[in-house]
Amino acid sequence: MTVYNLSEIIKQLKITCKITPIENYICKNGQCYKCTFRRNNKTFTTYFFQSIDNSQEVNICNIIASIITNCESLEYCKDFVDWCYNFGYKTIDVNAFEAFRECAVLRKKFVNFLGEDNYRKLLQYKLVMQ
């Protein structure tokens, strides 16, 4: 049976997350969190920023959905130029390259943490929700 509920997939994969607000992070527009995921004997740490305009509770589902969105941006692009074209960036924009690089690093770490098959399972969840 295929499960398309993100919280059920997280439960199936036995992923846990410790979410810690970063107190000394100075930003008037929101809050930054350190998120340490655990699954089996692996850990994966990343940072999550939530805008002050977003009133949703910060939880593992919201964070993983955000990670999936960032990783997914690379799935249909063959390179940086294609990525820029798809997301409206100019290829000479240094900030665009930094965002592309950050997505690539995040994807590599997340796939290493989950394994390719489980990563694909999470991408299927995202595709069903669109």
BALOBA-1460 file (C-alpha; in Angstrom, 3 decimals):
// residues 130
<rec num="1" residu="m" x="0.000" y="0.000" z="0.000"/>
<rec num="2" residu="t" x="1.382" y="3.426" z="-0.948"/>
<rec num="3" residu="v" x="1.138" y="6.064" z="1.764"/>
<rec num="4" residu="y" x="0.859" y="9.691" z="0.659"/>
<rec num="5" residu="n" x="0.497" y="11.313" z="4.073"/>
<rec num="6" residu="l" x="3.820" y="12.921" z="4.987"/>
<rec num="7" residu="s" x="3.522" y="12.246" z="8.705"/>
<rec num="8" residu="e" x="2.817" y="8.566" z="7.959"/>
<rec num="9" residu="i" x="5.868" y="8.336" z="5.680"/>
<rec num="10" residu="i" x="8.007" y="9.941" z="8.389"/>
<rec num="11" residu="k" x="6.641" y="7.437" z="10.898"/>
<rec num="12" residu="q" x="7.255" y="4.523" z="8.487"/>
<rec num="13" residu="l" x="10.834" y="5.641" z="7.946"/>
<rec num="14" residu="k" x="11.311" y="6.106" z="11.706"/>
<rec num="15" residu="i" x="12.639" y="9.639" z="11.335"/>
<rec num="16" residu="t" x="12.838" y="11.796" z="14.449"/>
<rec num="17" residu="c" x="13.901" y="15.416" z="14.717"/>
<rec num="18" residu="k" x="15.178" y="17.632" z="17.496"/>
<rec num="19" residu="i" x="14.183" y="21.229" z="16.719"/>
<rec num="20" residu="t" x="16.138" y="23.889" z="18.600"/>
<rec num="21" residu="p" x="15.482" y="27.634" z="18.220"/>
<rec num="22" residu="i" x="18.685" y="29.565" z="17.663"/>
<rec num="23" residu="e" x="18.334" y="32.256" z="20.312"/>
<rec num="24" residu="n" x="21.178" y="34.521" z="19.230"/>
<rec num="25" residu="y" x="20.039" y="34.581" z="15.591"/>
<rec num="26" residu="i" x="19.186" y="38.224" z="14.996"/>
<rec num="27" residu="c" x="16.398" y="38.667" z="12.491"/>
<rec num="28" residu="k" x="13.322" y="40.832" z="12.784"/>
<rec num="29" residu="n" x="11.475" y="38.827" z="10.101"/>
<rec num="30" residu="g" x="11.368" y="35.397" z="11.714"/>
<rec num="31" residu="q" x="13.101" y="32.657" z="13.644"/>
<rec num="32" residu="c" x="15.862" y="30.227" z="12.698"/>
<rec num="33" residu="y" x="15.958" y="26.660" z="14.021"/>
<rec num="34" residu="k" x="18.643" y="24.005" z="14.136"/>
<rec num="35" residu="c" x="17.069" y="20.695" z="13.096"/>
<rec num="36" residu="t" x="18.827" y="17.422" z="13.831"/>
<rec num="37" residu="f" x="17.178" y="14.407" z="12.220"/>
<rec num="38" residu="r" x="17.845" y="10.841" z="13.293"/>
<rec num="39" residu="r" x="17.059" y="7.591" z="11.540"/>
<rec num="40" residu="n" x="18.641" y="4.260" z="12.408"/>
<rec num="41" residu="n" x="22.279" y="5.155" z="13.111"/>
<rec num="42" residu="k" x="22.385" y="8.213" z="10.859"/>
<rec num="43" residu="t" x="21.999" y="11.878" z="11.668"/>
<rec num="44" residu="f" x="21.378" y="14.851" z="9.423"/>
<rec num="45" residu="t" x="21.493" y="18.471" z="10.586"/>
<rec num="46" residu="t" x="20.164" y="21.479" z="8.755"/>
<rec num="47" residu="y" x="18.742" y="24.901" z="9.549"/>
<rec num="48" residu="f" x="15.169" y="26.013" z="9.011"/>
<rec num="49" residu="f" x="13.940" y="29.599" z="8.852"/>
<rec num="50" residu="q" x="10.316" y="30.458" z="9.511"/>
<rec num="51" residu="s" x="8.979" y="33.885" z="8.652"/>
<rec num="52" residu="i" x="7.234" y="35.846" z="11.351"/>
<rec num="53" residu="d" x="4.234" y="35.974" z="8.958"/>
<rec num="54" residu="n" x="3.879" y="32.191" z="9.106"/>
<rec num="55" residu="s" x="1.799" y="31.211" z="12.121"/>
<rec num="56" residu="q" x="2.119" y="27.443" z="11.583"/>
<rec num="57" residu="e" x="3.745" y="25.402" z="14.309"/>
<rec num="58" residu="v" x="7.317" y="24.426" z="13.460"/>
<rec num="59" residu="n" x="7.329" y="20.633" z="13.291"/>
<rec num="60" residu="i" x="9.056" y="17.769" z="11.523"/>
<rec num="61" residu="c" x="6.463" y="17.655" z="8.707"/>
<rec num="62" residu="n" x="6.829" y="21.357" z="7.853"/>
<rec num="63" residu="i" x="10.608" y="21.136" z="7.920"/>
<rec num="64" residu="i" x="10.785" y="18.001" z="5.749"/>
<rec num="65" residu="a" x="8.257" y="19.498" z="3.305"/>
<rec num="66" residu="s" x="10.543" y="22.536" z="3.004"/>
<rec num="67" residu="i" x="13.607" y="20.333" z="2.474"/>
<rec num="68" residu="i" x="11.750" y="18.353" z="-0.204"/>
<rec num="69" residu="t" x="10.811" y="21.578" z="-1.994"/>
<rec num="70" residu="n" x="14.435" y="22.745" z="-2.030"/>
<rec num="71" residu="c" x="15.744" y="19.362" z="-3.195"/>
<rec num="72" residu="e" x="12.988" y="18.993" z="-5.766"/>
<rec num="73" residu="s" x="14.123" y="22.195" z="-7.481"/>
<rec num="74" residu="l" x="17.091" y="20.208" z="-8.833"/>
<rec num="75" residu="e" x="15.151" y="17.150" z="-9.998"/>
<rec num="76" residu="y" x="14.013" y="18.567" z="-13.327"/>
<rec num="77" residu="c" x="17.017" y="20.737" z="-14.154"/>
<rec num="78" residu="k" x="20.072" y="19.404" z="-15.930"/>
<rec num="79" residu="d" x="22.416" y="22.173" z="-14.761"/>
<rec num="80" residu="f" x="22.695" y="25.664" z="-13.236"/>
<rec num="81" residu="v" x="21.620" y="27.437" z="-16.441"/>
<rec num="82" residu="d" x="18.499" y="25.267" z="-16.695"/>
<rec num="83" residu="w" x="17.775" y="25.845" z="-12.990"/>
<rec num="84" residu="c" x="18.048" y="29.626" z="-13.468"/>
<rec num="85" residu="y" x="15.735" y="29.487" z="-16.463"/>
<rec num="86" residu="n" x="13.125" y="27.470" z="-14.532"/>
<rec num="87" residu="f" x="13.179" y="29.724" z="-11.472"/>
<rec num="88" residu="g" x="13.586" y="33.137" z="-13.089"/>
<rec num="89" residu="y" x="17.186" y="33.861" z="-12.091"/>
<rec num="90" residu="k" x="19.889" y="35.397" z="-14.237"/>
<rec num="91" residu="t" x="22.882" y="33.132" z="-14.708"/>
<rec num="92" residu="i" x="25.251" y="35.966" z="-13.754"/>
<rec num="93" residu="d" x="23.551" y="36.411" z="-10.359"/>
<rec num="94" residu="v" x="25.942" y="35.314" z="-7.605"/>
<rec num="95" residu="n" x="23.017" y="34.863" z="-5.191"/>
<rec num="96" residu="a" x="21.361" y="32.512" z="-7.677"/>
<rec num="97" residu="f" x="24.472" y="30.369" z="-7.856"/>
<rec num="98" residu="e" x="24.697" y="30.287" z="-4.067"/>
<rec num="99" residu="a" x="21.030" y="29.190" z="-3.815"/>
<rec num="100" residu="f" x="21.610" y="26.504" z="-6.463"/>
<rec num="101" residu="r" x="24.710" y="25.271" z="-4.645"/>
<rec num="102" residu="e" x="22.901" y="25.192" z="-1.294"/>
<rec num="103" residu="c" x="20.067" y="23.134" z="-2.833"/>
<rec num="104" residu="a" x="22.611" y="20.712" z="-4.308"/>
<rec num="105" residu="v" x="24.452" y="20.298" z="-0.991"/>
<rec num="106" residu="l" x="21.155" y="19.873" z="0.889"/>
<rec num="107" residu="r" x="19.940" y="17.263" z="-1.614"/>
<rec num="108" residu="k" x="23.191" y="15.280" z="-1.378"/>
<rec num="109" residu="k" x="23.095" y="15.232" z="2.439"/>
<rec num="110" residu="f" x="19.373" y="14.413" z="2.570"/>
<rec num="111" residu="v" x="19.684" y="11.541" z="0.071"/>
<rec num="112" residu="n" x="22.688" y="10.209" z="1.986"/>
<rec num="113" residu="f" x="20.644" y="10.333" z="5.196"/>
<rec num="114" residu="l" x="17.523" y="8.650" z="3.766"/>
<rec num="115" residu="g" x="18.820" y="6.517" z="0.923"/>
<rec num="116" residu="e" x="17.748" y="7.055" z="-2.692"/>
<rec num="117" residu="d" x="14.590" y="4.885" z="-2.481"/>
<rec num="118" residu="n" x="13.235" y="6.657" z="0.597"/>
<rec num="119" residu="y" x="14.089" y="10.042" z="-0.886"/>
<rec num="120" residu="r" x="12.055" y="9.106" z="-3.988"/>
<rec num="121" residu="k" x="9.171" y="8.054" z="-1.734"/>
<rec num="122" residu="l" x="9.144" y="11.525" z="-0.184"/>
<rec num="123" residu="l" x="9.281" y="13.140" z="-3.635"/>
<rec num="124" residu="q" x="6.218" y="11.105" z="-4.646"/>
<rec num="125" residu="y" x="4.396" y="12.529" z="-1.637"/>
<rec num="126" residu="k" x="5.252" y="16.018" z="-2.844"/>
<rec num="127" residu="l" x="4.099" y="15.292" z="-6.403"/>
<rec num="128" residu="v" x="0.754" y="13.945" z="-5.175"/>
<rec num="129" residu="m" x="0.174" y="17.070" z="-3.074"/>
<rec num="130" residu="q" x="0.597" y="19.466" z="-6.034"/>
